[in-house]
Amino acid sequence: MNSTAPVEAGESYDVTIEDIAREGDGIARVSGFVIFVPETEIGDEVTIKVSKVMSKFAFGEVA
């Protein structure tokens, strides 16, 4: 479905939270692709599970 996204829903990734979105979610990147991760802070090194992949970004949660 989203062949351009470097991540897949249901998969886990080790990421570092690099930024905070306006809504307060942490922002991680995998190959430059933005993943929003709630309840995280800049500098957090976490394993996330991707819950939803959109065309330009994805949503994940701390695994």
C-alpha positions as CSV (number, residue, x, y, z in Angstrom):
1,M,0.0,0.0,0.0
2,N,2.6,2.6,1.1
3,S,5.6,1.4,-0.9
4,T,7.4,4.7,-0.3
5,A,7.4,4.4,3.5
6,P,10.5,2.7,5.1
7,V,8.4,1.4,8.0
8,E,5.4,-1.0,8.2
9,A,2.5,-1.1,10.6
10,G,2.9,-3.8,13.2
11,E,6.7,-3.7,13.0
12,S,9.0,-2.5,15.8
13,Y,11.9,-0.1,15.4
14,D,14.6,1.2,17.7
15,V,14.4,5.0,17.5
16,T,15.6,8.2,19.2
17,I,13.1,11.0,19.7
18,E,14.5,14.0,17.9
19,D,11.8,16.6,18.2
20,I,8.4,17.4,19.7
21,A,5.3,18.1,17.5
22,R,2.9,20.9,18.2
23,E,0.5,18.4,19.6
24,G,3.2,17.3,22.1
25,D,4.0,13.9,20.5
26,G,7.6,12.9,20.2
27,I,9.0,12.8,16.6
28,A,11.3,10.0,15.6
29,R,12.7,9.3,12.1
30,V,13.5,6.1,10.3
31,S,15.4,6.8,7.0
32,G,14.1,10.4,7.3
33,F,10.5,9.2,7.5
34,V,8.7,10.9,10.4
35,I,6.9,8.8,13.1
36,F,4.9,10.5,15.8
37,V,5.3,8.8,19.2
38,P,3.1,10.0,22.1
39,E,4.3,10.2,25.7
40,T,8.0,10.6,24.7
41,E,10.5,13.4,25.1
42,I,13.5,14.6,23.1
43,G,16.5,12.3,23.6
44,D,14.4,9.2,24.6
45,E,15.8,6.1,23.0
46,V,12.9,3.7,22.7
47,T,11.6,0.7,20.8
48,I,8.4,1.6,19.1
49,K,5.7,-0.4,17.4
50,V,4.2,1.4,14.3
51,S,0.5,1.5,14.5
52,K,-0.5,3.4,11.4
53,V,1.4,4.4,8.3
54,M,0.3,7.4,6.2
55,S,1.9,8.7,2.9
56,K,4.2,11.2,4.6
57,F,4.4,10.1,8.2
58,A,3.4,7.3,10.6
59,F,2.2,6.9,14.2
60,G,3.8,4.6,16.7
61,E,3.7,3.8,20.4
62,V,6.4,2.8,22.8
63,A,6.6,-1.0,22.6
